[in-house]
Amino acid sequence: MEKGEGTIHISEDVIVEIARKTLTTIPGIILGGSSIASKLGIGKKMGDGLRISVDDGKVPSISVDTYISVKYGLRIPDIAWDVQEKVKEKLEAFTGYNVKAVNVNVQGIHFSDKIEKSSEKVEEAEHSTTPAHTEQ
């Protein structure tokens, strides 16, 4: 059986989601923001903490910019290397596209993963209703 003629195009949204899922498996990082230009969507597909550029050629290629915060106490070059290797490996495995670059932008450090959880509890407390007391 011969291969069918035609093209396959993978949506940039799918590529962003694969990269995001991969980043959530790396301990000690939190996805950050990005520059204002990328938020305006100038030339590249943007997701929270990610910017993807796909070059549709004979062999499509992907460039990825990640924006992360690293947990205090971890060695930043090691984390950056893990991010590059894991994102490249997963994108190439799932899409078949060539990954030209995975750029890691460390925007800060965080001291605990519990920061997000405690802020969620505060929001829940603010939104919860307390029963009114009536005097009898």
N, C-alpha and C positions, 0 to 999 in steps of 0.2 A: 504494500500500500504506500503510495507517495504522499509526501506532506502537501497539505493544501496551500494554494497560493493565496496571499492576502496579508493583511497586517493585523497586529494585535497592539492595542494602545491601553495602557494601564493608567487610570485616573490619578492625578497628583494627590487627590484626597486619600486614595488608597495607600499611596506611598507614605504620606504623612502619618496615617494611622499605623502602618507597620513600624515606622521609625519610633513613634510615640510609645507603642506597646513594648518595643525592645528597650527603650530607655527606662520604662517603669520596672524592668527586671533587674536593673543595676542598682545595688544598694548604695546608699550614701549620697544620692543626688536628687534634686528637685528641679523640675523644668521651670525655667524662668521666662522672662519676657524677651523682647527684641527691640530693635531700633524702630523709630517712628516711620522711617521710609518703608521698611518691610511690612509694618502694620497697615500701611496704605495700599499694599499689594503691588508695589512697583516691581514688575518683572519676575517675581517669584511667588510660589504658593506658600502661604504662611499658616502655621498652626501654633498653638501655645508652646513656646520654647523651641520651635522648629521652623526652618525655612528650607524649602525644597525647590530645586531647579532641575528640570528634565530637558535634556537635549535630545530631541527625536531625530536620530540619524539612522543609518543602516543598522547599527547596533546602538540602541538608545543608552544614554548615560545619565547618571544622577549626581548632583552635588547637593550636599546637606550641610546646613549651618545649625548647630545646636546651641542653645542658651541655657546654661544650668547654674545651679548653686550647689556647692559641695559641702558635705558635712564636715564640721570642724574636727581636726585630728587626722583626717585622711590625706594621703599624699596625692596632691592634685595631678601631677604628671601620670601617675598610675591610673587614676580615675579617667582622665582624658583618653589614655590609650585604650582602656576597656570600652569607653563610649565609641571610639572610632572603629575598633575591631568588631564589636557586636552589631553596631548599626550596619556596617559594610557587609558583614556575613549574612545577616537576616535579609537585607534588601536584595542582595544578589541571589540568595536562595529562593526567595518568594517571587521575585519579579523577572529574573533572568537578565536584568539590565546590568550594565557595568557601572560601578560606583567610582566616580573620578575622585571625589574628596568628601571627607567628613570633617568639617571644621568645628572645633569645640571652643565655645566662648564661655569662660567661667566668669559669671557676673557677680558672684559673692560667695559667702560661706554661711551656713546655718548651724546652729548649735544643737538642735534637737528636731527629730521628725515629729515631735508632739506639738510643735507650734501650730500646725494646721488644725490638729484635732482640738486643741484648746480653744481656738478661735471659733470653730464650729459649735462647741458647747456654749460659748458666749452668745452666739447668734440664736441658738435654740432657746436659751434662757430668755433672751429679749423677746422672742416671738411667742413664747408659751403664755397661756392665759392662766391666771390664778382665779380660783372661785371667789366670787364676791361674798363677803360676810354680811349677814343680815342680823340685825338686833331683834330680839324677840321680847 
